[in-house]
Amino acid sequence: MDQNNEPPRITFENEGLQRPAQAFQASTPKIVQWVIQYSGGLVKDEKQAIYVLVGFVAVAISFSVFSVFNGGTFESPKDTEVLPAGLSPLLP
């Protein structure tokens, strides 16, 4: 029996081998880099660029929802004349 009262140690085949450490480096997404680059100096860091992108998405969703619930039709003004085919408003 063991003098230290420790259970026997189990050894595995690959125990002595070392795996290369994986380097997880959080890089800035390309779209965030693009917003910072083309903002003309208004957006200075990644946090501000993310706020700009979230704002853009909110405006785009709002516009889409408004268009869908508005019927998606764009009516012409009521006082315009519809000319028959072949006639031009510029000819006397």
PDB file of N, CA, C and O in Angstrom:
ATOM      1  N   MET A   1       0.837  -1.178   0.000  1.00  0.00           N
ATOM      2  CA  MET A   1       0.000   0.000   0.000  1.00  0.00           C
ATOM      3  C   MET A   1       0.874   1.230   0.000  1.00  0.00           C
ATOM      4  O   MET A   1       1.991   1.216   0.517  1.00  0.00           O
ATOM      5  N   ASP A   2       0.344   2.321  -0.599  1.00  0.00           N
ATOM      6  CA  ASP A   2       1.103   3.564  -0.724  1.00  0.00           C
ATOM      7  C   ASP A   2       1.223   4.240   0.639  1.00  0.00           C
ATOM      8  O   ASP A   2       0.284   4.230   1.435  1.00  0.00           O
ATOM      9  N   GLN A   3       2.376   4.818   0.891  1.00  0.00           N
ATOM     10  CA  GLN A   3       2.635   5.470   2.163  1.00  0.00           C
ATOM     11  C   GLN A   3       1.813   6.737   2.361  1.00  0.00           C
ATOM     12  O   GLN A   3       1.475   7.068   3.498  1.00  0.00           O
ATOM     13  N   ASN A   4       1.473   7.474   1.265  1.00  0.00           N
ATOM     14  CA  ASN A   4       0.777   8.755   1.370  1.00  0.00           C
ATOM     15  C   ASN A   4      -0.743   8.628   1.285  1.00  0.00           C
ATOM     16  O   ASN A   4      -1.452   9.630   1.382  1.00  0.00           O
ATOM     17  N   ASN A   5      -1.238   7.438   1.110  1.00  0.00           N
ATOM     18  CA  ASN A   5      -2.673   7.179   0.960  1.00  0.00           C
ATOM     19  C   ASN A   5      -3.286   7.935  -0.219  1.00  0.00           C
ATOM     20  O   ASN A   5      -4.440   8.358  -0.151  1.00  0.00           O
ATOM     21  N   GLU A   6      -2.518   8.105  -1.300  1.00  0.00           N
ATOM     22  CA  GLU A   6      -3.020   8.749  -2.512  1.00  0.00           C
ATOM     23  C   GLU A   6      -3.413   7.683  -3.511  1.00  0.00           C
ATOM     24  O   GLU A   6      -2.770   6.636  -3.581  1.00  0.00           O
ATOM     25  N   PRO A   7      -4.467   7.930  -4.291  1.00  0.00           N
ATOM     26  CA  PRO A   7      -4.847   6.940  -5.309  1.00  0.00           C
ATOM     27  C   PRO A   7      -3.762   6.871  -6.380  1.00  0.00           C
ATOM     28  O   PRO A   7      -3.040   7.846  -6.586  1.00  0.00           O
ATOM     29  N   PRO A   8      -3.640   5.752  -7.053  1.00  0.00           N
ATOM     30  CA  PRO A   8      -2.612   5.645  -8.096  1.00  0.00           C
ATOM     31  C   PRO A   8      -2.899   6.624  -9.236  1.00  0.00           C
ATOM     32  O   PRO A   8      -4.052   6.874  -9.590  1.00  0.00           O
ATOM     33  N   ARG A   9      -1.853   7.154  -9.782  1.00  0.00           N
ATOM     34  CA  ARG A   9      -1.976   8.146 -10.859  1.00  0.00           C
ATOM     35  C   ARG A   9      -2.141   7.427 -12.180  1.00  0.00           C
ATOM     36  O   ARG A   9      -1.401   6.493 -12.491  1.00  0.00           O
ATOM     37  N   ILE A  10      -3.129   7.874 -12.963  1.00  0.00           N
ATOM     38  CA  ILE A  10      -3.384   7.295 -14.281  1.00  0.00           C
ATOM     39  C   ILE A  10      -2.658   8.155 -15.302  1.00  0.00           C
ATOM     40  O   ILE A  10      -2.806   9.377 -15.297  1.00  0.00           O
ATOM     41  N   THR A  11      -1.896   7.551 -16.154  1.00  0.00           N
ATOM     42  CA  THR A  11      -1.184   8.296 -17.198  1.00  0.00           C
ATOM     43  C   THR A  11      -1.790   7.943 -18.551  1.00  0.00           C
ATOM     44  O   THR A  11      -2.166   6.798 -18.803  1.00  0.00           O
ATOM     45  N   PHE A  12      -1.875   8.940 -19.407  1.00  0.00           N
ATOM     46  CA  PHE A  12      -2.414   8.770 -20.753  1.00  0.00           C
ATOM     47  C   PHE A  12      -1.292   8.873 -21.758  1.00  0.00           C
ATOM     48  O   PHE A  12      -0.223   9.403 -21.456  1.00  0.00           O
ATOM     49  N   GLU A  13      -1.538   8.358 -22.976  1.00  0.00           N
ATOM     50  CA  GLU A  13      -0.520   8.374 -24.020  1.00  0.00           C
ATOM     51  C   GLU A  13      -0.072   9.779 -24.393  1.00  0.00           C
ATOM     52  O   GLU A  13       1.125  10.030 -24.534  1.00  0.00           O
ATOM     53  N   ASN A  14      -1.014  10.693 -24.552  1.00  0.00           N
ATOM     54  CA  ASN A  14      -0.724  12.029 -25.047  1.00  0.00           C
ATOM     55  C   ASN A  14      -0.435  13.023 -23.928  1.00  0.00           C
ATOM     56  O   ASN A  14      -0.427  14.230 -24.173  1.00  0.00           O
ATOM     57  N   GLU A  15      -0.201  12.556 -22.724  1.00  0.00           N
ATOM     58  CA  GLU A  15      -0.051  13.467 -21.597  1.00  0.00           C
ATOM     59  C   GLU A  15       1.181  14.360 -21.722  1.00  0.00           C
ATOM     60  O   GLU A  15       1.142  15.514 -21.293  1.00  0.00           O
ATOM     61  N   GLY A  16       2.233  13.874 -22.278  1.00  0.00           N
ATOM     62  CA  GLY A  16       3.458  14.655 -22.371  1.00  0.00           C
ATOM     63  C   GLY A  16       3.474  15.631 -23.538  1.00  0.00           C
ATOM     64  O   GLY A  16       4.318  16.525 -23.581  1.00  0.00           O
ATOM     65  N   LEU A  17       2.546  15.472 -24.490  1.00  0.00           N
ATOM     66  CA  LEU A  17       2.528  16.345 -25.669  1.00  0.00           C
ATOM     67  C   LEU A  17       1.856  17.677 -25.336  1.00  0.00           C
ATOM     68  O   LEU A  17       0.882  17.744 -24.586  1.00  0.00           O
ATOM     69  N   GLN A  18       2.401  18.701 -25.910  1.00  0.00           N
ATOM     70  CA  GLN A  18       1.815  20.017 -25.702  1.00  0.00           C
ATOM     71  C   GLN A  18       1.158  20.482 -26.996  1.00  0.00           C
ATOM     72  O   GLN A  18       1.717  20.328 -28.083  1.00  0.00           O
ATOM     73  N   ARG A  19      -0.028  21.049 -26.863  1.00  0.00           N
ATOM     74  CA  ARG A  19      -0.710  21.617 -28.023  1.00  0.00           C
ATOM     75  C   ARG A  19      -0.363  23.091 -28.128  1.00  0.00           C
ATOM     76  O   ARG A  19      -0.192  23.761 -27.109  1.00  0.00           O
ATOM     77  N   PRO A  20      -0.255  23.605 -29.349  1.00  0.00           N
ATOM     78  CA  PRO A  20       0.015  25.041 -29.483  1.00  0.00           C
ATOM     79  C   PRO A  20      -1.175  25.840 -28.968  1.00  0.00           C
ATOM     80  O   PRO A  20      -2.329  25.484 -29.207  1.00  0.00           O
ATOM     81  N   ALA A  21      -0.885  26.897 -28.279  1.00  0.00           N
ATOM     82  CA  ALA A  21      -1.947  27.750 -27.737  1.00  0.00           C
ATOM     83  C   ALA A  21      -2.634  28.488 -28.879  1.00  0.00           C
ATOM     84  O   ALA A  21      -1.974  29.020 -29.772  1.00  0.00           O
ATOM     85  N   GLN A  22      -3.946  28.515 -28.844  1.00  0.00           N
ATOM     86  CA  GLN A  22      -4.690  29.228 -29.866  1.00  0.00           C
ATOM     87  C   GLN A  22      -4.790  30.686 -29.462  1.00  0.00           C
ATOM     88  O   GLN A  22      -5.182  31.024 -28.345  1.00  0.00           O
ATOM     89  N   ALA A  23      -4.429  31.522 -30.391  1.00  0.00           N
ATOM     90  CA  ALA A  23      -4.476  32.956 -30.119  1.00  0.00           C
ATOM     91  C   ALA A  23      -5.833  33.487 -30.560  1.00  0.00           C
ATOM     92  O   ALA A  23      -6.112  33.572 -31.756  1.00  0.00           O
ATOM     93  N   PHE A  24      -6.668  33.840 -29.606  1.00  0.00           N
ATOM     94  CA  PHE A  24      -7.947  34.453 -29.913  1.00  0.00           C
ATOM     95  C   PHE A  24      -7.791  35.950 -29.765  1.00  0.00           C
ATOM     96  O   PHE A  24      -7.746  36.485 -28.657  1.00  0.00           O
ATOM     97  N   GLN A  25      -7.709  36.607 -30.891  1.00  0.00           N
ATOM     98  CA  GLN A  25      -7.544  38.046 -30.877  1.00  0.00           C
ATOM     99  C   GLN A  25      -8.807  38.658 -31.469  1.00  0.00           C
ATOM    100  O   GLN A  25      -9.136  38.435 -32.634  1.00  0.00           O
ATOM    101  N   ALA A  26      -9.491  39.415 -30.665  1.00  0.00           N
ATOM    102  CA  ALA A  26     -10.720  40.038 -31.138  1.00  0.00           C
ATOM    103  C   ALA A  26     -10.367  41.202 -32.049  1.00  0.00           C
ATOM    104  O   ALA A  26      -9.933  42.261 -31.596  1.00  0.00           O
ATOM    105  N   SER A  27     -10.562  40.983 -33.335  1.00  0.00           N
ATOM    106  CA  SER A  27     -10.262  42.058 -34.279  1.00  0.00           C
ATOM    107  C   SER A  27     -11.527  42.871 -34.533  1.00  0.00           C
ATOM    108  O   SER A  27     -12.642  42.384 -34.350  1.00  0.00           O
ATOM    109  N   THR A  28     -11.338  44.092 -34.950  1.00  0.00           N
ATOM    110  CA  THR A  28     -12.458  44.978 -35.235  1.00  0.00           C
ATOM    111  C   THR A  28     -13.111  44.546 -36.544  1.00  0.00           C
ATOM    112  O   THR A  28     -12.417  44.339 -37.539  1.00  0.00           O
ATOM    113  N   PRO A  29     -14.437  44.408 -36.558  1.00  0.00           N
ATOM    114  CA  PRO A  29     -15.110  44.025 -37.806  1.00  0.00           C
ATOM    115  C   PRO A  29     -14.869  45.050 -38.919  1.00  0.00           C
ATOM    116  O   PRO A  29     -14.667  46.237 -38.664  1.00  0.00           O
ATOM    117  N   LYS A  30     -14.896  44.559 -40.143  1.00  0.00           N
ATOM    118  CA  LYS A  30     -14.608  45.410 -41.301  1.00  0.00           C
ATOM    119  C   LYS A  30     -15.598  46.565 -41.438  1.00  0.00           C
ATOM    120  O   LYS A  30     -15.207  47.674 -41.804  1.00  0.00           O
ATOM    121  N   ILE A  31     -16.872  46.317 -41.148  1.00  0.00           N
ATOM    122  CA  ILE A  31     -17.864  47.380 -41.311  1.00  0.00           C
ATOM    123  C   ILE A  31     -17.631  48.495 -40.295  1.00  0.00           C
ATOM    124  O   ILE A  31     -17.863  49.666 -40.595  1.00  0.00           O
ATOM    125  N   VAL A  32     -17.177  48.138 -39.101  1.00  0.00           N
ATOM    126  CA  VAL A  32     -16.867  49.146 -38.076  1.00  0.00           C
ATOM    127  C   VAL A  32     -15.652  49.957 -38.520  1.00  0.00           C
ATOM    128  O   VAL A  32     -15.628  51.178 -38.369  1.00  0.00           O
ATOM    129  N   GLN A  33     -14.652  49.282 -39.065  1.00  0.00           N
ATOM    130  CA  GLN A  33     -13.483  49.989 -39.592  1.00  0.00           C
ATOM    131  C   GLN A  33     -13.898  50.942 -40.717  1.00  0.00           C
ATOM    132  O   GLN A  33     -13.392  52.061 -40.806  1.00  0.00           O
ATOM    133  N   TRP A  34     -14.810  50.497 -41.567  1.00  0.00           N
ATOM    134  CA  TRP A  34     -15.270  51.317 -42.689  1.00  0.00           C
ATOM    135  C   TRP A  34     -15.980  52.566 -42.178  1.00  0.00           C
ATOM    136  O   TRP A  34     -15.754  53.657 -42.700  1.00  0.00           O
ATOM    137  N   VAL A  35     -16.842  52.422 -41.154  1.00  0.00           N
ATOM    138  CA  VAL A  35     -17.562  53.574 -40.607  1.00  0.00           C
ATOM    139  C   VAL A  35     -16.571  54.575 -40.018  1.00  0.00           C
ATOM    140  O   VAL A  35     -16.717  55.781 -40.218  1.00  0.00           O
ATOM    141  N   ILE A  36     -15.580  54.091 -39.304  1.00  0.00           N
ATOM    142  CA  ILE A  36     -14.579  54.986 -38.705  1.00  0.00           C
ATOM    143  C   ILE A  36     -13.795  55.702 -39.799  1.00  0.00           C
ATOM    144  O   ILE A  36     -13.536  56.902 -39.702  1.00  0.00           O
ATOM    145  N   GLN A  37     -13.421  54.965 -40.834  1.00  0.00           N
ATOM    146  CA  GLN A  37     -12.594  55.517 -41.907  1.00  0.00           C
ATOM    147  C   GLN A  37     -13.332  56.575 -42.720  1.00  0.00           C
ATOM    148  O   GLN A  37     -12.762  57.617 -43.041  1.00  0.00           O
ATOM    149  N   TYR A  38     -14.602  56.315 -43.058  1.00  0.00           N
ATOM    150  CA  TYR A  38     -15.327  57.205 -43.956  1.00  0.00           C
ATOM    151  C   TYR A  38     -16.256  58.186 -43.239  1.00  0.00           C
ATOM    152  O   TYR A  38     -17.116  58.792 -43.879  1.00  0.00           O
ATOM    153  N   SER A  39     -16.101  58.353 -41.931  1.00  0.00           N
ATOM    154  CA  SER A  39     -16.972  59.268 -41.203  1.00  0.00           C
ATOM    155  C   SER A  39     -16.471  60.705 -41.243  1.00  0.00           C
ATOM    156  O   SER A  39     -17.152  61.610 -40.761  1.00  0.00           O
ATOM    157  N   GLY A  40     -15.319  60.919 -41.797  1.00  0.00           N
ATOM    158  CA  GLY A  40     -14.767  62.270 -41.847  1.00  0.00           C
ATOM    159  C   GLY A  40     -14.294  62.769 -40.492  1.00  0.00           C
ATOM    160  O   GLY A  40     -14.247  63.976 -40.254  1.00  0.00           O
ATOM    161  N   GLY A  41     -13.944  61.847 -39.606  1.00  0.00           N
ATOM    162  CA  GLY A  41     -13.454  62.228 -38.291  1.00  0.00           C
ATOM    163  C   GLY A  41     -14.530  62.359 -37.234  1.00  0.00           C
ATOM    164  O   GLY A  41     -14.218  62.630 -36.074  1.00  0.00           O
ATOM    165  N   LEU A  42     -15.795  62.172 -37.605  1.00  0.00           N
ATOM    166  CA  LEU A  42     -16.875  62.281 -36.627  1.00  0.00           C
ATOM    167  C   LEU A  42     -16.905  61.076 -35.681  1.00  0.00           C
ATOM    168  O   LEU A  42     -17.177  61.222 -34.490  1.00  0.00           O
ATOM    169  N   VAL A  43     -16.629  59.913 -36.207  1.00  0.00           N
ATOM    170  CA  VAL A  43     -16.610  58.688 -35.400  1.00  0.00           C
ATOM    171  C   VAL A  43     -15.159  58.380 -35.078  1.00  0.00           C
ATOM    172  O   VAL A  43     -14.344  58.174 -35.977  1.00  0.00           O
ATOM    173  N   LYS A  44     -14.840  58.349 -33.789  1.00  0.00           N
ATOM    174  CA  LYS A  44     -13.445  58.235 -33.386  1.00  0.00           C
ATOM    175  C   LYS A  44     -13.039  56.856 -32.898  1.00  0.00           C
ATOM    176  O   LYS A  44     -11.857  56.519 -32.960  1.00  0.00           O
ATOM    177  N   ASP A  45     -13.975  56.044 -32.414  1.00  0.00           N
ATOM    178  CA  ASP A  45     -13.597  54.731 -31.919  1.00  0.00           C
ATOM    179  C   ASP A  45     -14.669  53.696 -32.255  1.00  0.00           C
ATOM    180  O   ASP A  45     -15.708  54.009 -32.836  1.00  0.00           O
ATOM    181  N   GLU A  46     -14.379  52.457 -31.871  1.00  0.00           N
ATOM    182  CA  GLU A  46     -15.250  51.341 -32.218  1.00  0.00           C
ATOM    183  C   GLU A  46     -16.629  51.468 -31.570  1.00  0.00           C
ATOM    184  O   GLU A  46     -17.636  51.116 -32.185  1.00  0.00           O
ATOM    185  N   LYS A  47     -16.681  51.961 -30.349  1.00  0.00           N
ATOM    186  CA  LYS A  47     -17.955  52.097 -29.641  1.00  0.00           C
ATOM    187  C   LYS A  47     -18.887  53.071 -30.366  1.00  0.00           C
ATOM    188  O   LYS A  47     -20.077  52.797 -30.524  1.00  0.00           O
ATOM    189  N   GLN A  48     -18.344  54.208 -30.805  1.00  0.00           N
ATOM    190  CA  GLN A  48     -19.148  55.182 -31.533  1.00  0.00           C
ATOM    191  C   GLN A  48     -19.613  54.613 -32.877  1.00  0.00           C
ATOM    192  O   GLN A  48     -20.736  54.873 -33.308  1.00  0.00           O
ATOM    193  N   ALA A  49     -18.749  53.839 -33.535  1.00  0.00           N
ATOM    194  CA  ALA A  49     -19.111  53.247 -34.821  1.00  0.00           C
ATOM    195  C   ALA A  49     -20.263  52.260 -34.655  1.00  0.00           C
ATOM    196  O   ALA A  49     -21.144  52.180 -35.512  1.00  0.00           O
ATOM    197  N   ILE A  50     -20.258  51.520 -33.568  1.00  0.00           N
ATOM    198  CA  ILE A  50     -21.346  50.579 -33.314  1.00  0.00           C
ATOM    199  C   ILE A  50     -22.646  51.334 -33.079  1.00  0.00           C
ATOM    200  O   ILE A  50     -23.698  50.913 -33.560  1.00  0.00           O
ATOM    201  N   TYR A  51     -22.590  52.445 -32.344  1.00  0.00           N
ATOM    202  CA  TYR A  51     -23.788  53.264 -32.135  1.00  0.00           C
ATOM    203  C   TYR A  51     -24.330  53.790 -33.469  1.00  0.00           C
ATOM    204  O   TYR A  51     -25.542  53.806 -33.684  1.00  0.00           O
ATOM    205  N   VAL A  52     -23.443  54.215 -34.355  1.00  0.00           N
ATOM    206  CA  VAL A  52     -23.865  54.712 -35.672  1.00  0.00           C
ATOM    207  C   VAL A  52     -24.550  53.598 -36.455  1.00  0.00           C
ATOM    208  O   VAL A  52     -25.587  53.825 -37.079  1.00  0.00           O
ATOM    209  N   LEU A  53     -23.982  52.403 -36.427  1.00  0.00           N
ATOM    210  CA  LEU A  53     -24.572  51.284 -37.163  1.00  0.00           C
ATOM    211  C   LEU A  53     -25.927  50.874 -36.581  1.00  0.00           C
ATOM    212  O   LEU A  53     -26.854  50.565 -37.330  1.00  0.00           O
ATOM    213  N   VAL A  54     -26.044  50.870 -35.270  1.00  0.00           N
ATOM    214  CA  VAL A  54     -27.329  50.537 -34.642  1.00  0.00           C
ATOM    215  C   VAL A  54     -28.371  51.593 -35.009  1.00  0.00           C
ATOM    216  O   VAL A  54     -29.522  51.253 -35.281  1.00  0.00           O
ATOM    217  N   GLY A  55     -27.985  52.858 -35.019  1.00  0.00           N
ATOM    218  CA  GLY A  55     -28.899  53.923 -35.421  1.00  0.00           C
ATOM    219  C   GLY A  55     -29.341  53.769 -36.863  1.00  0.00           C
ATOM    220  O   GLY A  55     -30.515  53.963 -37.180  1.00  0.00           O
ATOM    221  N   PHE A  56     -28.411  53.424 -37.735  1.00  0.00           N
ATOM    222  CA  PHE A  56     -28.743  53.216 -39.145  1.00  0.00           C
ATOM    223  C   PHE A  56     -29.739  52.067 -39.308  1.00  0.00           C
ATOM    224  O   PHE A  56     -30.693  52.172 -40.079  1.00  0.00           O
ATOM    225  N   VAL A  57     -29.516  50.983 -38.590  1.00  0.00           N
ATOM    226  CA  VAL A  57     -30.426  49.841 -38.661  1.00  0.00           C
ATOM    227  C   VAL A  57     -31.809  50.233 -38.143  1.00  0.00           C
ATOM    228  O   VAL A  57     -32.818  49.832 -38.724  1.00  0.00           O
ATOM    229  N   ALA A  58     -31.870  51.007 -37.068  1.00  0.00           N
ATOM    230  CA  ALA A  58     -33.159  51.441 -36.514  1.00  0.00           C
ATOM    231  C   ALA A  58     -33.918  52.297 -37.522  1.00  0.00           C
ATOM    232  O   ALA A  58     -35.126  52.127 -37.690  1.00  0.00           O
ATOM    233  N   VAL A  59     -33.226  53.213 -38.192  1.00  0.00           N
ATOM    234  CA  VAL A  59     -33.868  54.055 -39.208  1.00  0.00           C
ATOM    235  C   VAL A  59     -34.340  53.207 -40.389  1.00  0.00           C
ATOM    236  O   VAL A  59     -35.436  53.424 -40.904  1.00  0.00           O
ATOM    237  N   ALA A  60     -33.529  52.250 -40.819  1.00  0.00           N
ATOM    238  CA  ALA A  60     -33.906  51.394 -41.943  1.00  0.00           C
ATOM    239  C   ALA A  60     -35.131  50.545 -41.602  1.00  0.00           C
ATOM    240  O   ALA A  60     -36.026  50.384 -42.431  1.00  0.00           O
ATOM    241  N   ILE A  61     -35.172  50.004 -40.387  1.00  0.00           N
ATOM    242  CA  ILE A  61     -36.335  49.205 -39.981  1.00  0.00           C
ATOM    243  C   ILE A  61     -37.576  50.089 -39.884  1.00  0.00           C
ATOM    244  O   ILE A  61     -38.659  49.691 -40.312  1.00  0.00           O
ATOM    245  N   SER A  62     -37.421  51.280 -39.327  1.00  0.00           N
ATOM    246  CA  SER A  62     -38.561  52.195 -39.214  1.00  0.00           C
ATOM    247  C   SER A  62     -39.103  52.552 -40.588  1.00  0.00           C
ATOM    248  O   SER A  62     -40.317  52.554 -40.793  1.00  0.00           O
ATOM    249  N   PHE A  63     -38.224  52.852 -41.525  1.00  0.00           N
ATOM    250  CA  PHE A  63     -38.644  53.175 -42.887  1.00  0.00           C
ATOM    251  C   PHE A  63     -39.368  51.993 -43.530  1.00  0.00           C
ATOM    252  O   PHE A  63     -40.383  52.171 -44.203  1.00  0.00           O
ATOM    253  N   SER A  64     -38.842  50.790 -43.321  1.00  0.00           N
ATOM    254  CA  SER A  64     -39.467  49.600 -43.897  1.00  0.00           C
ATOM    255  C   SER A  64     -40.853  49.370 -43.315  1.00  0.00           C
ATOM    256  O   SER A  64     -41.802  49.098 -44.050  1.00  0.00           O
ATOM    257  N   VAL A  65     -40.974  49.480 -41.994  1.00  0.00           N
ATOM    258  CA  VAL A  65     -42.271  49.277 -41.348  1.00  0.00           C
ATOM    259  C   VAL A  65     -43.267  50.338 -41.807  1.00  0.00           C
ATOM    260  O   VAL A  65     -44.427  50.023 -42.076  1.00  0.00           O
ATOM    261  N   PHE A  66     -42.828  51.584 -41.897  1.00  0.00           N
ATOM    262  CA  PHE A  66     -43.697  52.657 -42.368  1.00  0.00           C
ATOM    263  C   PHE A  66     -44.166  52.389 -43.796  1.00  0.00           C
ATOM    264  O   PHE A  66     -45.335  52.597 -44.121  1.00  0.00           O
ATOM    265  N   SER A  67     -43.252  51.930 -44.641  1.00  0.00           N
ATOM    266  CA  SER A  67     -43.615  51.657 -46.035  1.00  0.00           C
ATOM    267  C   SER A  67     -44.612  50.514 -46.147  1.00  0.00           C
ATOM    268  O   SER A  67     -45.536  50.569 -46.958  1.00  0.00           O
ATOM    269  N   VAL A  68     -44.430  49.487 -45.341  1.00  0.00           N
ATOM    270  CA  VAL A  68     -45.326  48.330 -45.409  1.00  0.00           C
ATOM    271  C   VAL A  68     -46.714  48.707 -44.914  1.00  0.00           C
ATOM    272  O   VAL A  68     -47.708  48.368 -45.556  1.00  0.00           O
ATOM    273  N   PHE A  69     -46.798  49.401 -43.785  1.00  0.00           N
ATOM    274  CA  PHE A  69     -48.105  49.724 -43.234  1.00  0.00           C
ATOM    275  C   PHE A  69     -48.769  50.909 -43.937  1.00  0.00           C
ATOM    276  O   PHE A  69     -49.964  51.145 -43.759  1.00  0.00           O
ATOM    277  N   ASN A  70     -48.010  51.645 -44.726  1.00  0.00           N
ATOM    278  CA  ASN A  70     -48.585  52.729 -45.507  1.00  0.00           C
ATOM    279  C   ASN A  70     -49.174  52.192 -46.802  1.00  0.00           C
ATOM    280  O   ASN A  70     -49.774  52.947 -47.566  1.00  0.00           O
ATOM    281  N   GLY A  71     -49.016  50.934 -47.054  1.00  0.00           N
ATOM    282  CA  GLY A  71     -49.537  50.330 -48.272  1.00  0.00           C
ATOM    283  C   GLY A  71     -48.472  50.232 -49.349  1.00  0.00           C
ATOM    284  O   GLY A  71     -48.683  49.568 -50.364  1.00  0.00           O
ATOM    285  N   GLY A  72     -47.352  50.868 -49.153  1.00  0.00           N
ATOM    286  CA  GLY A  72     -46.273  50.798 -50.115  1.00  0.00           C
ATOM    287  C   GLY A  72     -46.561  51.516 -51.419  1.00  0.00           C
ATOM    288  O   GLY A  72     -45.841  51.319 -52.398  1.00  0.00           O
ATOM    289  N   THR A  73     -47.594  52.341 -51.457  1.00  0.00           N
ATOM    290  CA  THR A  73     -47.910  53.048 -52.689  1.00  0.00           C
ATOM    291  C   THR A  73     -47.520  54.510 -52.555  1.00  0.00           C
ATOM    292  O   THR A  73     -47.671  55.130 -51.502  1.00  0.00           O
ATOM    293  N   PHE A  74     -47.031  55.016 -53.621  1.00  0.00           N
ATOM    294  CA  PHE A  74     -46.677  56.429 -53.684  1.00  0.00           C
ATOM    295  C   PHE A  74     -47.579  57.061 -54.728  1.00  0.00           C
ATOM    296  O   PHE A  74     -47.411  56.825 -55.924  1.00  0.00           O
ATOM    297  N   GLU A  75     -48.528  57.856 -54.286  1.00  0.00           N
ATOM    298  CA  GLU A  75     -49.494  58.446 -55.198  1.00  0.00           C
ATOM    299  C   GLU A  75     -48.941  59.725 -55.807  1.00  0.00           C
ATOM    300  O   GLU A  75     -48.191  60.470 -55.177  1.00  0.00           O
ATOM    301  N   SER A  76     -49.336  59.950 -57.047  1.00  0.00           N
ATOM    302  CA  SER A  76     -48.931  61.187 -57.699  1.00  0.00           C
ATOM    303  C   SER A  76     -49.824  62.319 -57.195  1.00  0.00           C
ATOM    304  O   SER A  76     -50.928  62.068 -56.712  1.00  0.00           O
ATOM    305  N   PRO A  77     -49.360  63.544 -57.304  1.00  0.00           N
ATOM    306  CA  PRO A  77     -50.210  64.666 -56.879  1.00  0.00           C
ATOM    307  C   PRO A  77     -51.513  64.696 -57.676  1.00  0.00           C
ATOM    308  O   PRO A  77     -51.543  64.284 -58.836  1.00  0.00           O
ATOM    309  N   LYS A  78     -52.580  65.181 -57.061  1.00  0.00           N
ATOM    310  CA  LYS A  78     -53.914  65.141 -57.672  1.00  0.00           C
ATOM    311  C   LYS A  78     -54.083  66.121 -58.834  1.00  0.00           C
ATOM    312  O   LYS A  78     -54.936  65.901 -59.694  1.00  0.00           O
ATOM    313  N   ASP A  79     -53.299  67.188 -58.882  1.00  0.00           N
ATOM    314  CA  ASP A  79     -53.511  68.207 -59.908  1.00  0.00           C
ATOM    315  C   ASP A  79     -52.643  68.021 -61.156  1.00  0.00           C
ATOM    316  O   ASP A  79     -52.571  68.938 -61.974  1.00  0.00           O
ATOM    317  N   THR A  80     -52.001  66.901 -61.331  1.00  0.00           N
ATOM    318  CA  THR A  80     -51.201  66.682 -62.535  1.00  0.00           C
ATOM    319  C   THR A  80     -52.072  66.056 -63.616  1.00  0.00           C
ATOM    320  O   THR A  80     -52.994  65.292 -63.329  1.00  0.00           O
ATOM    321  N   GLU A  81     -51.766  66.392 -64.848  1.00  0.00           N
ATOM    322  CA  GLU A  81     -52.514  65.843 -65.984  1.00  0.00           C
ATOM    323  C   GLU A  81     -51.818  64.593 -66.493  1.00  0.00           C
ATOM    324  O   GLU A  81     -50.590  64.512 -66.529  1.00  0.00           O
ATOM    325  N   VAL A  82     -52.612  63.646 -66.876  1.00  0.00           N
ATOM    326  CA  VAL A  82     -52.074  62.444 -67.498  1.00  0.00           C
ATOM    327  C   VAL A  82     -52.299  62.594 -68.984  1.00  0.00           C
ATOM    328  O   VAL A  82     -53.440  62.670 -69.441  1.00  0.00           O
ATOM    329  N   LEU A  83     -51.204  62.637 -69.752  1.00  0.00           N
ATOM    330  CA  LEU A  83     -51.298  62.838 -71.187  1.00  0.00           C
ATOM    331  C   LEU A  83     -51.419  61.504 -71.889  1.00  0.00           C
ATOM    332  O   LEU A  83     -50.856  60.509 -71.434  1.00  0.00           O
ATOM    333  N   PRO A  84     -52.151  61.471 -73.001  1.00  0.00           N
ATOM    334  CA  PRO A  84     -52.230  60.236 -73.791  1.00  0.00           C
ATOM    335  C   PRO A  84     -50.854  59.902 -74.352  1.00  0.00           C
ATOM    336  O   PRO A  84     -49.993  60.774 -74.479  1.00  0.00           O
ATOM    337  N   ALA A  85     -50.661  58.641 -74.682  1.00  0.00           N
ATOM    338  CA  ALA A  85     -49.376  58.190 -75.205  1.00  0.00           C
ATOM    339  C   ALA A  85     -49.028  58.929 -76.483  1.00  0.00           C
ATOM    340  O   ALA A  85     -49.894  59.137 -77.332  1.00  0.00           O
ATOM    341  N   GLY A  86     -47.793  59.323 -76.630  1.00  0.00           N
ATOM    342  CA  GLY A  86     -47.331  59.997 -77.839  1.00  0.00           C
ATOM    343  C   GLY A  86     -47.351  61.491 -77.759  1.00  0.00           C
ATOM    344  O   GLY A  86     -46.769  62.136 -78.631  1.00  0.00           O
ATOM    345  N   LEU A  87     -47.981  62.094 -76.771  1.00  0.00           N
ATOM    346  CA  LEU A  87     -48.029  63.549 -76.655  1.00  0.00           C
ATOM    347  C   LEU A  87     -46.960  64.013 -75.676  1.00  0.00           C
ATOM    348  O   LEU A  87     -46.702  63.375 -74.655  1.00  0.00           O
ATOM    349  N   SER A  88     -46.362  65.112 -76.009  1.00  0.00           N
ATOM    350  CA  SER A  88     -45.339  65.692 -75.145  1.00  0.00           C
ATOM    351  C   SER A  88     -45.839  67.021 -74.590  1.00  0.00           C
ATOM    352  O   SER A  88     -46.436  67.796 -75.338  1.00  0.00           O
ATOM    353  N   PRO A  89     -45.626  67.308 -73.340  1.00  0.00           N
ATOM    354  CA  PRO A  89     -46.081  68.591 -72.787  1.00  0.00           C
ATOM    355  C   PRO A  89     -45.264  69.770 -73.304  1.00  0.00           C
ATOM    356  O   PRO A  89     -45.662  70.919 -73.110  1.00  0.00           O
ATOM    357  N   LEU A  90     -44.147  69.520 -73.949  1.00  0.00           N
ATOM    358  CA  LEU A  90     -43.288  70.605 -74.426  1.00  0.00           C
ATOM    359  C   LEU A  90     -43.687  71.119 -75.806  1.00  0.00           C
ATOM    360  O   LEU A  90     -43.302  72.228 -76.178  1.00  0.00           O
ATOM    361  N   LEU A  91     -44.457  70.330 -76.582  1.00  0.00           N
ATOM    362  CA  LEU A  91     -44.871  70.776 -77.915  1.00  0.00           C
ATOM    363  C   LEU A  91     -46.064  71.724 -77.819  1.00  0.00           C
ATOM    364  O   LEU A  91     -46.939  71.533 -76.975  1.00  0.00           O
ATOM    365  N   PRO A  92     -46.105  72.755 -78.687  1.00  0.00           N
ATOM    366  CA  PRO A  92     -47.238  73.706 -78.646  1.00  0.00           C
ATOM    367  C   PRO A  92     -48.501  73.140 -79.174  1.00  0.00           C
ATOM    368  O   PRO A  92     -49.523  73.826 -79.198  1.00  0.00           O
TER     369      PRO A  92
END
